[in-house]
Each structure stands twice: as structure tokens, then as C-alpha cells.
Amino acid sequence: MAQRLPDWLTIRVPRPDMIQNVEQMMRGKNLHTVCESARCPNLAECFSKKTATFMILGNTCTRSCGFCAIKVGRGETVDVDEPDNVAETTEKLGLKHVVVTSVTRDDLPDEGSGQFFDTITSIHKRLPNVIVEVLTPDFKEKRDCIKTVCDAHPEIYNHNVETVSRLQTIVRPQAKYSRSLRVLEIVKELDPSIYTKSGIMLGLGETQDEVVQTLKDLKASGVDAITIGQYLRPTMKHLPVVEYINPKVFKEYEQIGDEMGFAFVASGPFVRSSYNAIAFSEKVMKERLDRMESEGAGASA
């Protein structure tokens, strides 16, 4: 029997006409957003603010995770115009921080990493002051694929572990907890200047000790930022919610993350990988500018 949503998971949805312009712009360029495909609860809010997470490489994933609403099947033909279309749409939306994710493409020789490279490059070329955050699949831990993405110099590289180690085979059977941690480690090995980020969902049956251990594992892997949110069942075919986590518990995890030394922690029922990502973006830019000024002062001295 499905659990009733608690009061803190009630969303006030903006009027449909507030999000229509963004939807029309996406369809006009044959672009997809993970906001729509994954049935994100923040879709209306983000679209009304002209914010979206672009999902490249089609709208069909080659993996079948137990939590995800994205369609599963054979990968679609890669659109060579997609990188430029994403950059053009980013400019039209007036974004300062753009998030680029993708479906998993196990069917492609480069796992789709080349399309990430081209998309990041197109955005930076058209809009050099825009911060680009990527949210990538694990690329089966292939170092050359991860390097391809890093070579395009995204400011933030996000890869989610999604849940605690014990629940991996249930939540995402075609992935591995250790593999995801290794992806994040490789990014730092290739380019320490790239900020790394990861996220987990709560409410799938994890214990508090397991969540804290996951945060410790992420910190040990050099991760700079973490997001912690509530798992919400997209359809009855997906994994059931075991527990709706009280907002006070999310605040406790936020404090624990801060005490561990993460540069940024976002923890709350509606927090998702890219929700209000610009908050971390602003922190990143401030730290970068402060560091540049400090290095400049040191050189002049």
C-alpha cells in the first residue's frame, strides 16, 4: 500500500503558461531536459525561472535503474547539431550556470563522452563566462572517456552514487558503488581544478550510519559538493518509497556534511542534483576569484 505524502512534500505548482516558453524552445531545437524525462518534482519551478538541465544523447537510456523514469531501450542516433543547439538555447534562456547530463549510452564506443566534449566546448565558445556543470554516467570507469569530458574543462563534474553501498544492486543493478567513487577520483587526478560533486537519495531503506559512511566515502574520494534529497516514486513500476525523511533529518545530514569539510552541501526533501545548482556556482566563482586575486597579490609582492 502506497504511503501518503507528508505535508512537507506539497508543492505549489506555477501556472502552465509560465513554463510553456521553455518547453517550446526545447522542442524547437529537438532538445530534451532531464527535468521532463525523469519527472522531476521541481520542473515547474525551474522552468518558470528559465532554468533547465539539458539531457543530451537522446531520450532513451540503455540501463534500467529502479528509481528512474527515463525510457529504457536501444540508444538513439547521436544528433551532431545537438551541441550547438544546446549552446544557442543556453544563450536564449540567459543562463549563467548550465547543467548538461545524458542518458547512459553503453552502446557507443566512447560511451557518449565525445558529445559531452562538443557540448561543453560549444557553450564555452559562445558564452565564455557561463559556468558549465556536467552530470555524467559512469562510462564504465573508462579513463579515456572521463578524460575526454575533462579535456573540455567543465567547471563542475557531477556523478551521483545515488544510494548507499548495500542498496546499489537494487537501485541501479548495472552500476557499482566502487566504480562511481573511482570516477570521481579520476576526475581529480586528471584535473584538480575541476570541482567534483555527487548526490544520494534517501527513503529507499538506508540507515543513518550508512548515509554517514557514504558521505565519508565521497569525502575520501575528493568530492567537493554533495546533494541529498528524498526519493519519490515516479510510477508504480518503480521502487517503492520505504520512508519519507523528515526535513529535520535532512538538516542534520547537512550539518554533518559541513563538519566533514565539503565545500557545499545541499540537503532537503526536494533537493536534486541540479536543483538551484547556481547556489554552488556562485560559491565556486567567489572562491575562484578570491584565489586569483590572492595569487595576483603574491606575484606582485
Secondary structure by P-SEA (a helix, b strand, c coil): ccccccccccccccccccaaaaaaaaaaaccccccccccccaaaaaaaacbbbbbcccccccccccccccccccccccccaaaaaaaaaaaaacccbbbbbbcccccccccaaaaaaaaaaaaaaacccbbbbbbcccccccaaaaaaaaaacccbbbbbccccccccccccccccaaaaaaaaaaaaaacccbbbbbcccccccccaaaaaaaaaaaaaacccbbbbbbbbbcccccccccccccaaaaaaaaaaaaaaccccccccccccccccaaaaaaaaaaaaaaaaaaaaaaaac
